[in-house]
């Protein structure tokens, strides 16, 4: 009987997990993928490339959806068993809550492992290929970033264009800053968009009869005026594509690669510029564990909460699960922001949401097991 109950409860949890997974997958898919695909398709990018971008982004959506699906799915599953008096029937037959908890936790562990493998293996591969293909699309289709009669802002410059036809524009104005922080204005009556073979350079704007005005940052009354027959202005990939840095980023590494990189950077911790970078790598390393294994912590909280449902257990579980998911996501994003912007310990900030969820789970669990 116990074996049959174990399979029955585990199957119930997996069924609700799959339903919730489809729900969260659809939300993240529409929010992060279709909007991006629509933007690129509207500028005549090849459909095959857009489809591949969506495929390469799927591991990120799967890894993010799984933990929240485990939370809501467990709440709905346990809520259904309670509202249908099945938990009460099991207790009457001598089946304790501790036994019922075993298959629920087993499903949570299974989801966490699958989510971790997706996050640790498929996500880095997908991210690398996504960035490479996205850069290829931008360089092969300049209209994606350089449109006619438009204003394009990047991290370092503002580009104002005239009419663009066959990669040639009849006027161009660029406003940026030089290495010393001086404002610089570059104007040309004609410019050509030239592809670059350098991965760090997205494209080159070749300008003819260009004028350059450099305003002195320290003395606003002084400026330099330069006239040139031709100027080549490089648009760097990292300034146009935020996720592109020209080298492998922490998001594109597995947990093992990140661990090795952290050990390597610890040897250089005496350098001031390495301290912030080391904290970012440490944050990304722990993030690879906290989000996937958040499913296990969610199950610990969802089980006792689901037991409190009296009627309409699935509906109540779905609503409560969404509220907890929003709360957890806010803590995660807030911790990540504090780590990157203010230098808070990355490991602590990434594990804090799971610690809060675990503490709440133990509190509610104690009330059900020891009341």
C-alpha positions in Angstrom: 0.0 0.0 0.0 2.8 2.4 0.9 4.5 1.8 -2.5 1.2 2.5 -4.3 0.7 5.7 -2.2 4.2 6.8 -2.9 3.7 6.5 -6.7 0.3 8.1 -6.5 1.4 11.1 -4.6 4.6 11.6 -6.8 2.5 11.3 -9.9 0.1 13.9 -8.6 2.9 16.3 -7.9 4.5 15.7 -11.3 1.2 16.3 -13.1 0.6 19.6 -11.3 4.3 20.5 -11.9 3.9 20.0 -15.7 0.7 22.1 -15.8 2.4 24.9 -13.9 5.6 24.6 -15.9 3.7 25.2 -19.1 2.1 28.2 -17.6 5.4 29.8 -16.4 7.1 28.7 -19.6 4.5 30.5 -21.7 4.8 33.7 -19.6 8.6 33.8 -19.8 8.5 32.8 -23.5 6.2 35.6 -24.5 7.9 38.2 -22.3 11.5 37.5 -23.2 11.5 35.8 -26.6 8.5 36.8 -28.7 9.0 40.5 -28.1 12.6 40.2 -29.2 11.7 38.1 -32.2 9.0 40.6 -33.2 11.5 43.4 -33.0 14.0 41.6 -35.2 11.5 40.2 -37.7 10.1 43.7 -38.2 13.5 44.7 -39.6 13.6 41.9 -42.1 16.0 39.6 -40.3 16.0 36.0 -41.7 13.2 33.9 -40.2 15.7 31.0 -39.7 18.0 33.1 -37.6 15.1 34.3 -35.5 14.0 30.8 -34.9 17.5 29.8 -33.9 17.6 32.7 -31.4 14.5 31.4 -29.8 15.9 27.9 -29.6 19.1 29.1 -28.0 17.2 31.1 -25.4 15.0 28.1 -24.4 17.5 26.8 -21.7 17.2 30.1 -19.8 13.4 29.9 -19.9 13.4 26.3 -18.7 15.9 26.8 -15.9 13.9 29.8 -14.7 10.4 28.2 -15.0 11.2 24.9 -13.2 11.6 26.2 -9.6 8.5 28.4 -9.7 6.6 25.5 -11.2 7.7 23.2 -8.4 6.3 25.8 -5.9 2.9 26.3 -7.5 2.6 22.7 -8.5 3.2 21.4 -5.0 0.7 23.9 -3.5 -1.9 22.9 -6.1 -1.3 19.2 -5.7 -1.3 19.1 -1.9 -4.3 21.5 -1.9 -6.2 19.2 -4.1 -5.4 16.2 -1.9 -6.6 18.1 1.2 -9.8 19.6 -0.3 -10.8 16.1 -1.6 -10.2 14.6 1.8 -7.5 12.3 0.5 -4.9 13.4 3.1 -7.5 12.8 5.8 -8.2 9.3 4.4 -4.5 8.5 4.4 -4.1 9.7 8.0 -7.1 7.6 9.0 -5.4 4.5 7.5 -2.3 5.2 9.5 -0.3 7.0 6.9 1.6 9.8 8.6 2.4 13.2 7.1 6.1 12.3 7.3 5.5 9.5 4.8 3.4 11.8 2.5 6.3 14.3 2.6 8.8 11.7 1.2 7.4 11.5 -2.4 6.8 15.3 -2.4 10.5 16.0 -1.5 11.6 13.3 -4.0 9.9 15.2 -6.8 11.4 18.4 -5.6 14.9 16.9 -5.7 14.3 15.5 -9.2 13.2 18.9 -10.5 16.2 20.6 -8.9 18.6 18.2 -10.5 17.1 18.5 -13.9 17.0 22.3 -13.6 20.6 22.4 -12.4 21.8 20.4 -15.4 19.9 22.6 -17.7 21.3 25.7 -16.0 24.9 24.4 -15.9 25.2 22.7 -19.3 22.6 23.9 -21.7 22.4 27.5 -20.6 26.1 28.4 -21.2 26.0 26.7 -24.6 22.7 28.4 -25.6 24.0 31.8 -24.4 27.2 31.6 -26.4 25.4 30.6 -29.5 22.7 33.2 -29.0 25.3 36.1 -28.7 27.2 34.9 -31.7 24.2 34.6 -33.9 22.7 37.9 -32.7 26.0 39.6 -33.6 26.0 37.9 -37.0 22.5 39.2 -37.6 23.4 42.8 -36.7 26.5 42.8 -38.9 24.8 41.2 -41.8 21.7 43.3 -41.5 22.8 46.9 -40.6 19.2 48.1 -40.6 18.8 46.3 -37.3 20.9 48.9 -35.6 21.4 51.7 -38.1 18.0 52.9 -39.5 17.4 55.9 -41.7 16.4 59.2 -40.2 16.7 57.9 -36.6 18.5 58.4 -33.4 20.4 55.4 -32.0 21.7 55.3 -28.4 24.4 52.9 -27.2 26.3 52.8 -23.9 28.9 55.3 -25.1 27.5 57.3 -28.1 24.4 58.8 -29.7 24.2 58.3 -33.5 21.9 60.4 -35.6 21.5 59.3 -39.2 20.0 60.6 -42.4 18.6 58.6 -45.3 20.2 55.1 -45.5 20.3 53.2 -48.8 22.5 50.1 -49.6 24.6 50.7 -46.5 25.2 54.3 -47.4 23.8 57.3 -45.5 23.6 60.9 -46.8 24.4 62.4 -43.4 25.7 61.3 -40.0 26.1 62.9 -36.6 27.8 61.2 -33.7 28.0 62.5 -30.1 30.3 60.6 -27.7 33.1 61.1 -25.2 36.8 60.5 -25.7 39.1 58.5 -23.3 39.6 61.7 -21.2 35.9 62.3 -20.8 35.8 65.2 -23.2 32.5 65.6 -25.2 33.0 65.0 -28.9 30.8 65.8 -31.9 31.5 64.2 -35.2 29.6 65.2 -38.4 29.8 64.0 -41.9 27.8 64.7 -45.1 28.2 61.0 -46.1 29.1 57.7 -44.4 29.2 54.0 -45.3 28.5 51.1 -43.1 31.4 48.6 -43.3 31.3 45.1 -41.9 34.1 44.1 -39.5 35.9 40.8 -39.1 36.9 41.7 -35.6 34.5 40.2 -33.0 34.9 43.2 -30.7 33.8 45.6 -33.5 30.2 45.4 -34.5 30.5 47.6 -37.6 32.6 50.6 -38.8 31.2 53.9 -40.0 33.5 55.2 -42.8 32.9 59.0 -43.0 34.1 61.4 -45.7 34.8 65.1 -45.3 34.1 64.8 -41.6 34.3 67.6 -39.0 35.2 66.9 -35.3 34.6 69.2 -32.4 36.1 68.2 -29.0 34.9 70.2 -26.0 37.3 70.5 -23.1 35.8 68.9 -20.0 37.8 71.1 -17.6 37.3 74.4 -19.4 34.0 74.7 -21.3 35.3 77.8 -23.1 37.9 75.8 -24.9 37.4 73.4 -27.8 39.3 71.8 -30.7 38.1 71.8 -34.3 39.4 69.0 -36.6 38.7 68.6 -40.3 39.4 65.3 -42.0 39.0 63.8 -45.5 38.0 60.5 -44.0 37.3 59.0 -40.5 36.6 55.5 -39.5 34.3 55.2 -36.4 34.0 51.8 -34.8 30.8 50.8 -33.0 32.0 48.3 -30.4 29.9 45.1 -29.9 29.9 45.5 -26.1 28.4 49.0 -26.3 25.6 47.9 -28.6 24.9 44.4 -27.3 25.0 44.5 -23.4 25.5 40.8 -23.1 28.6 40.8 -25.5 31.9 41.6 -23.9 34.3 40.0 -26.5 35.2 37.2 -24.1 33.5 34.4 -22.2 31.3 35.9 -19.5 30.3 34.2 -16.2 26.8 33.4 -17.6 28.5 31.5 -20.4 30.5 29.3 -18.1 29.6 26.0 -16.3 29.9 25.9 -12.5 33.2 24.0 -12.8 34.6 26.6 -15.1 33.4 29.4 -12.8 35.0 27.7 -9.8 38.4 27.5 -11.6 38.1 31.1 -12.6 37.3 32.2 -9.1 40.4 30.4 -7.7 42.5 32.1 -10.4 41.1 35.5 -9.6 41.6 35.1 -5.9 45.3 35.0 -6.5 45.0 38.5 -8.0 42.7 39.8 -5.2 45.4 42.3 -4.2 44.5 44.3 -7.3 41.6 46.7 -6.6 40.0 46.3 -10.0 39.8 42.5 -9.4 37.8 42.7 -6.2 34.5 43.8 -7.8 35.0 41.4 -10.7 35.7 38.5 -8.3 32.5 39.3 -6.4 30.5 39.2 -9.7 32.0 35.8 -10.6 31.2 34.5 -7.1 27.6 35.7 -7.4 27.2 34.0 -10.8 28.7 30.8 -9.4 26.2 30.6 -6.5 23.4 31.7 -8.7 23.9 28.5 -10.7 22.9 26.5 -7.6 20.4 28.8 -5.8 17.9 29.1 -8.6 17.7 25.4 -9.7 17.8 24.1 -6.1 15.3 26.7 -5.1 12.7 24.1 -6.3 13.7 21.9 -3.3 13.3 24.8 -0.8 10.0 25.8 -2.4 8.6 22.3 -1.9 9.6 22.4 1.8 7.5 25.6 2.1 4.7 24.5 -0.2 3.9 21.2 1.6 2.8 22.7 4.9 1.1 25.6 3.2 -0.9 23.2 1.0 -2.1 21.3 4.1 -3.9 24.5 5.3 -6.3 24.5 2.4 -9.8 23.4 3.2 -11.8 24.0 0.0 -10.7 25.0 -3.5 -7.2 23.8 -2.7 -5.9 24.1 -6.3 -7.2 27.6 -6.9 -5.9 28.9 -3.5 -2.6 27.1 -4.1 -2.2 28.7 -7.5 -2.8 32.2 -6.1 -0.6 31.8 -3.1 2.2 30.3 -5.2 2.2 33.3 -7.5 2.5 35.7 -4.6 5.4 33.7 -3.1 7.1 33.5 -6.6 6.9 37.3 -7.0 8.3 37.8 -3.5 11.2 35.4 -4.2 12.0 37.0 -7.5 12.0 40.4 -6.0 14.5 39.2 -3.3 16.7 37.6 -6.0 16.8 40.6 -8.3 17.3 42.9 -5.3 20.2 40.8 -4.1 21.8 40.7 -7.5 21.5 44.5 -7.8 23.0 45.1 -4.4 25.9 42.8 -5.2 26.7 44.4 -8.6 26.0 48.0 -7.7 27.0 48.3 -4.1 29.5 45.4 -3.7 27.4 43.3 -1.3 28.7 39.7 -0.9 27.5 37.8 -4.0 27.2 34.4 -2.3 25.2 35.8 0.6 22.8 37.8 -1.7 22.2 34.7 -3.9 21.4 32.4 -1.0 19.4 34.8 1.0 16.1 34.2 -0.8 16.4 30.4 -0.4 17.3 30.9 3.3 14.2 33.0 3.8 12.0 30.3 2.0 13.7 27.5 4.0 13.1 29.4 7.3 9.4 29.9 6.5 9.1 26.3 5.4 10.6 25.0 8.7 8.3 27.3 10.7 5.1 26.1 9.0 6.4 22.5 8.9 6.8 22.6 12.7 3.3 23.7 13.2 1.9 20.8 11.2 4.2 18.1 12.5 4.4 19.1 16.2 1.0 20.6 16.9 
